[in-house]
Amino acid sequence: MALRLTLGISPCPNDTFAFHQLLRDHADEYELVIDDVEALNGMAARDELDIAKISVAAFGHLRERYGLLRAGGAAGYGVGPLLVARKPREPGGRIATPGERTTAALLLRLLGSFETVPMRFDRIEPAVLAGEVDAGVLIHEGRFTYADRGLVLLADLGEEWEQRMRAPIPLGAIAMRRSLAPGVIRGFDERLLASIDFALGNPKAGAEFVRSHAQEMDPHVIRQHIELYVNDYTRALDVPAVESLLAFGVAEGLYPAGDASVMAHDERE
């Protein structure tokens, strides 16, 4: 009987766009979980997934058991989380974040130490608007919708990172258990890269799959999301950028320095 792997991805358009062809053609080989990235971070921490889209910041806690794949990540310039509020103010007060293990929460530390309120990413805009928190860190579609909903930008955390590190911001990546056979790991990485290339060459092929899972249903927002987050870094992980973010997490005392390689497999094998 063929090995059936547990695979967790987020409902965000960049993930469903990238994985559509792989899941369409090989559905019987995977037990699929679709959930918020912070939920997936937690599932990976509890060893519940063989393959998972995770926050790069969360990888600092997981690197002894998981390695990252070349394909499927979210990174780049101008893609970072945004700190927003109802009106202009200095960052402070109670700030909503999309989870303690997310890259967004780690990047907030670039501005200082704050009282944070973890909540699911799609609850943050409403919470800020309702005055439940003083500010919020937005990821995913929030980048495209906050201004129309009456919120103002306090800081672009990706821009803060880029200016300090002179590197792209690595937001998320695909992690895979190191205990799996090297050929299985390498084969999945190659299969995912082929799925991404298929999606880029046939952008309408998975449109219904993407739409069915998107939190923000507006087609224009979905298109903007894919165009921003599916890029060259989705095809090839920027390992030095990942290592820089992990080093920042170590410096912030979030996790110890790890010895395990960032990558799940050696591409030279």
N, C-alpha and C positions, 0 to 999 in steps of 0.2 A: 504494500500500500504506500502511495506517495506521501511524503512528508507534508502536512498541512500546517502552515505557519499563521500565527496570530499577527495581524497587521492593523495598526492604528494610524489613522490620518485625521486631520481636522476637516470641518465642513467648508473651509475657506476656498474661494475659487481657484487660488493658485495650486492648492493640493488636488482638488478634484479634477482640475484641468490636466495636471501632470500625470495623475494615476488612472485616468479614465480608460485608456487603451489597455493598460496592464490588467486592470480589473475586469474589463470586458472579455479579454481573451484567456484569462487564467483564473477566473472566479472560483473554480473548484479547488484551487491550491491554497486559498487563504481564508481565514476566519476574520472577517472585516469588522473593525470598530471605528465609528466616526464620532468624534467628540472634540470638545474644546481642547486646545493645546495644553492648558494647565492640567486638565483631567488626564491627558495622555502622559504628561510629565509624571503624575502620580502613579499611573498604571505601570510605567516603566520602572519607577522606584520600587514598586511592589513585585517586580518580575512577572507581570501579567501579560507582557507583549514580547513577541520575538522581534518585531520590527515596529518602529514608532517614529512619527514626526514629533520631535521634542524641541523645546527651547534650547538654544546653545548654552545659555546660562545654566540650565538644569543638567547639562552634560557633565559639569564639574562634579556632581554627586554620583554620576553613573559610569564614568569612564573605565572603571576596572572591569565592569561586566558588559558594557556596550561599546561599540566603536561606531564612527560615523561613515556614511557612504559618500561617494563622490557626488552622486546625483540626488536631486530632490530638495535641496535646501532653499532657504529664502535669505537673501543677503543683497547688499548693494549700497549705492549712494542715494541719498534722498528717500530712503524707505523706512526710516526709524520711527519709533513711537513718538507721539505728540502729547505734551502736557497742556491741558485746556482747563478753562474755568468759565464761569458765567460772565465775568467782567475782568478787565485788566487788574492784576495784582502781583505781588511778589510771590514766588513759590513758597508754600507753607500750609499750615493747617492740616486737616485730614485729607489725604490724597488717596483716591481709589487706584488700585493697580490690578492688572488682569491675572494676578496670582503671584505668590511669593517666589516661585521658582522660574518665572519668566525672564527673558532677556530684558523686557520693558522695566521690570522691577529693579534689575541690576543697574540699568542705565540711569534710572532716577537718582542713583547715588552719585552720579557725576555732578549733580546740583547741590548735594548736601544730604543731611540725615533728617527724615521726616516721619511723622506718624502715617502709616499706610493702612489702607483698608482693602484687603484682597476681595475681589468679586469677579464673576464671570464677565468676560470682555464686553459682551453685548448689553450688560446692565450699567456700564460705567457712564455713558452719555446721559441716560435718564436719571441716574443718581446725582450727577453734577447739576443737571437742570432743575431737579427737585430740591436742591440744597441739602441733600443727605451727606454730601462731602463737599469740601471747599474746592477741590480740583480733581482731575482724573487723567490717567495715562491711557491714551487710546492706541489701539493696534488695529490691524486689518482694515475693514471698510470705514472705520471712524475717521481715518485720514481724509476721506472724500466727503464726509457728511456733516462734520461738526459745525462748520460755519453756517450752513443752511439751517441748522437747528438752534442757532443763536449763541453758540459758544465761541470763545476767543482763544487764540493761541498764546500760551505763556512761554513755551520753549519747545524746540524740536530736538529731542534727545539724540536722534541719529546725527544731526548736525553737530551737536556738542561732542559726540564721539569722534566724528570725522575730523574735526578741528584739532582735537587732542592727539589722536592716534595716526592721522593721515592714512586711514585705511577704511575699507567698506565696513558697514556694520553687519555682522553675522547674526541674524535673528533666530532662525530655526534650521534644523537639519534632520536627516533621516538616520536614526540609530538602529543598529542591529546587534543581536547577541553575539558576543565573541565566541561563545561555546559552540555555535553552529559550524558546520564544516566549511573550510575556506572556499570550496567550490560553490557551495550554496550561497554564501555571502556575495562572492564575486558575480555569480550568475544573476542574483536579484539586482545588484547594482547596474549591471549591463541591461537587464530587462527594463528597469526604471528609466535609464537614459534613453532607450529606444522609445519608450512610451512618451517621454517629454518631447523628443524630436518629432514623433508622429503628431502630437498635439500642436506643436508649433507649425508644422506643415499642413495640418488639417484642423484649423481652429474651430470649425463649426461641428466637428464630429462628436464632441462630447458636450455640446452646449446644453442639452436637456439634463444630463447628469450634473453638470455644474449648477444649473439653475435650481434643481430640485433640492440642493443642499445649502445654497447660499443664504446667509443671514440677511443680507440686503438684496432684495429682489430686483431692484432697478437695473435694467440691462446696461445702462451707461456706467453705473458704479461697478458692476461685475467686470466689464471690459477694462475699466481703469485699473482695477485690482490686478487682473491678470497681466496687463501690460507693464505694471510697475514691479510686481513681485516675481514674475517668471522671466528670467534674464540669463546672462551668461553664467552667473553664479549658481543658477538652478542646475546647470549642466555640469559644473565643476566646482566643488567646494573650495573656498579660499582658506586653506589650512592655516597660514600665518595670521589671518584675521581671527580665526577661531581661537588660536593659541593666545593672542593678545587679549581677547575677551575673558578667557579662562584665567589668565594671569591677573586681570583686574579683579575678578571674583576672589581669587586667592588673597590678593592684597587687601580686599575688603573683609576678609575673615569669614567668607561664606563656606569655603571648603578647603581642604589641604591641597597642596600641589600633588599632581598625580604623575605616575611614571608611565602609565599605559599610553600607547600611541593614540593619536586622535583618530586615525583611520581604522576601519573595521577589517580591511584587507590590504595587502601590499599589491599595488597595481603591477609590479614587476613580476609577480608570480605567474 
